[in-house]
Amino acid sequence: MSYDHDEIANRLAKKFKTKHRRKGVDIISNNRAMEVATSQEDLHQSVPQLNRSRAAKKYMVVPPSLYKKTKKLLKDTGIGVMNTNGNIRKRSRKKKQ
């Protein structure tokens, strides 16, 4: 199954009653920042983008095929993992110092 970055971002933006942003972090709502990554290359580019965000909770949105790689990459960063439907797979928390 193929995943389209813009399609996922638009669907989640609608779900969280906000807009898909073309620059920077894809979706920002209330105290939450979400970055969509549809490939392994996207994952590595998205982490620094989320770290620059001042949102209290940060989530990486990934398809099921990337769950394990994402969890391993984001270990001890405080960034959570969300599936493409907006369901949280790993909670966001404060970063360990």
N, C-alpha and C positions, 0 to 999 in steps of 0.2 A: 504494500500500500504506500502510495506517495503522499507526502505531506507538504502543503504549500504554506510558507511562512506568513504571507499576508492574509490568507484565508483564516488561519488559526488566530492570528492577532486580532483581526476584525471581529471574529466570533466571540473571543474572550472580552474584547472591549465592550461589545454590546451586552454581554452577560453582566459585566461589572459596571455598566452604565457610565462609560467614559469613551475616549477616542483612542484609536491606534495612532501613535506618533511615528512619523517617518524618520526622525533623527533622535539619537540617544536611545534611552530605554523604551521599548515598544509600548508598554501600557503602564500608566500611573493612575492609581485610584486611591483616594483617601490616604491611607498610610502604607500602601502596598505598591511595589514596583515589580513588573513582570517582563522578562525577556524571553522571546521565543527562539528556540534553537532546533532546527530540523535535521542537522547533520553534525557529525563529530567536529568538523572544522568550525561550525557555528558556536559550539560549546566553548572552545578556547577563546574565541573573540568576545563572547558574551559575558564572561566572568568579570573582566575589568570594567565593563560598562555598568554592570550591576553594582560593583563595589564603589563606583563613583556616585551612585545615587544616594540621596539623603533619606530615603524612605525607611521607615522603621522595619518593615518586613519586605524581604526580597525573595523572589521566586524565579526559577528557571523552568520554562514550559518546554517539555520534550515529549516526543512520541514514545510508545512503549519499548521500542527496540533500543533506546538509549538510556533507560532507567539505571541500569547497573553502572555504566560508565559515568553517568552524571553524578550518581551518589558518591562514587569513588573520587571523582574530580572535586566535588564540593565539600568533602569531609573537612570539618573544622573551620569552614568559612562563614557559617551562619546563614548561608543561602539555602532556601528550601527548594523542593522539587514539586512541580505541578504537572498533571497530564494535559493533553490537548483539549480536554473538555472542561478544564478548570478545577478538577478535583485534586486536593493536596495529597501528594504521595510521601513527602517528608516535610515536616514543619520548619518554618524559618525561626531563627533565634539570634540572640546577640552573638557576635563573633568572639571566640576565645582570644585572650590577649597573651 
